[in-house]
Amino acid sequence: MTYKILIIDDDPDILKVLKANLELHNFNVITAESWTAGQRYLESAQPDIVILDIMLPDGDGLQICRDIRRDYPLLPVILLTARDKISDKVMGLEGGADDYVVKPFETIELIARIKACLRRLKPADEKITIRDITIDYKRRTVKIKGEKLILTPKEYDLLCFLVSNRGKVVSREDIKKALWREPKIYSWSRVIDVHIQHLRQKIYDKSPEYDYITTIAGVGYRFIEEN
């Protein structure tokens, strides 16, 4: 399996070196010298992991990391930075980064960290099928009875989280911790319930034969098992 990496850094020399080295390790590498360009690739190229410079000409890397985590909760992000203070590392990790690499760095170390993130955060299988639903993790697509299901990024990530815990009851707090990091939403329960409702309706419209997402009163939700 070939993983796709998006590198966002305003230093063309770093981009050139990283692209050449990562491609030698069979990664598909896309580079961007600004957040504006990188943002377009996030949607169009659907990378498996993002390598993000903290200091960009058109945005603060820590805030960009938080934005990526908000819109793509399951997408791994590794920060690259010249800042080596413990407080900076803590801010980056608390902002949603999966790892933090200080410049200058050895490419072999970055590659090891990339592989560790992918092992930890990517599903073991590229695809999974449960009843009429097939999820393609590589392409971030969902099909029901062979027909594509149109989901928002948050609905897709919510479906993946429920499927990864299929057969188990997950609470709203579990869902919040896994998929939401925004600190100022007034009612978490309402936000999560609305997303569940929309996801459930979209699935039901194409496959009304099964009750895929069951509400467990006072506890949370449970996704149907395979059998």
Secondary structure in CASP SS format (residue, H / E / C, confidence):
PFRMAT SS
TARGET T0000
AUTHOR 0000-0000-0000
METHOD secondary structure of the structure
MODEL  1
M C 1.00
T C 1.00
Y C 1.00
K E 1.00
I E 1.00
L E 1.00
I E 1.00
I E 1.00
D C 1.00
D C 1.00
D C 1.00
P H 1.00
D H 1.00
I H 1.00
L H 1.00
K H 1.00
V H 1.00
L H 1.00
K H 1.00
A H 1.00
N H 1.00
L H 1.00
E H 1.00
L H 1.00
H C 1.00
N C 1.00
F C 1.00
N E 1.00
V E 1.00
I E 1.00
T E 1.00
A E 1.00
E C 1.00
S C 1.00
W H 1.00
T H 1.00
A H 1.00
G H 1.00
Q H 1.00
R H 1.00
Y H 1.00
L H 1.00
E H 1.00
S H 1.00
A C 1.00
Q C 1.00
P C 1.00
D C 1.00
I E 1.00
V E 1.00
I E 1.00
L E 1.00
D E 1.00
I C 1.00
M E 1.00
L E 1.00
P C 1.00
D C 1.00
G E 1.00
D E 1.00
G H 1.00
L H 1.00
Q H 1.00
I H 1.00
C H 1.00
R H 1.00
D H 1.00
I H 1.00
R H 1.00
R H 1.00
D H 1.00
Y C 1.00
P C 1.00
L C 1.00
L C 1.00
P C 1.00
V E 1.00
I E 1.00
L E 1.00
L E 1.00
T E 1.00
A C 1.00
R C 1.00
D C 1.00
K C 1.00
I H 1.00
S H 1.00
D H 1.00
K H 1.00
V H 1.00
M H 1.00
G H 1.00
L H 1.00
E H 1.00
G C 1.00
G C 1.00
A C 1.00
D C 1.00
D E 1.00
Y E 1.00
V E 1.00
V E 1.00
K C 1.00
P C 1.00
F C 1.00
E C 1.00
T H 1.00
I H 1.00
E H 1.00
L H 1.00
I H 1.00
A H 1.00
R H 1.00
I H 1.00
K H 1.00
A H 1.00
C H 1.00
L H 1.00
R H 1.00
R H 1.00
L H 1.00
K C 1.00
P C 1.00
A C 1.00
D C 1.00
E C 1.00
K E 1.00
I E 1.00
T E 1.00
I E 1.00
R C 1.00
D C 1.00
I E 1.00
T E 1.00
I E 1.00
D E 1.00
Y C 1.00
K C 1.00
R C 1.00
R C 1.00
T E 1.00
V E 1.00
K E 1.00
I E 1.00
K C 1.00
G C 1.00
E E 1.00
K E 1.00
L C 1.00
I C 1.00
L C 1.00
T C 1.00
P H 1.00
K H 1.00
E H 1.00
Y H 1.00
D H 1.00
L H 1.00
L H 1.00
C H 1.00
F H 1.00
L H 1.00
V H 1.00
S H 1.00
N C 1.00
R C 1.00
G C 1.00
K C 1.00
V E 1.00
V E 1.00
S E 1.00
R H 1.00
E H 1.00
D H 1.00
I H 1.00
K H 1.00
K H 1.00
A H 1.00
L H 1.00
W C 1.00
R C 1.00
E C 1.00
P C 1.00
K C 1.00
I C 1.00
Y C 1.00
S C 1.00
W H 1.00
S H 1.00
R H 1.00
V H 1.00
I H 1.00
D H 1.00
V H 1.00
H H 1.00
I H 1.00
Q H 1.00
H H 1.00
L H 1.00
R H 1.00
Q H 1.00
K H 1.00
I H 1.00
Y H 1.00
D H 1.00
K H 1.00
S C 1.00
P C 1.00
E C 1.00
Y C 1.00
D C 1.00
Y C 1.00
I E 1.00
T E 1.00
T E 1.00
I E 1.00
A C 1.00
G C 1.00
V C 1.00
G E 1.00
Y E 1.00
R E 1.00
F E 1.00
I C 1.00
E C 1.00
E C 1.00
N C 1.00
END
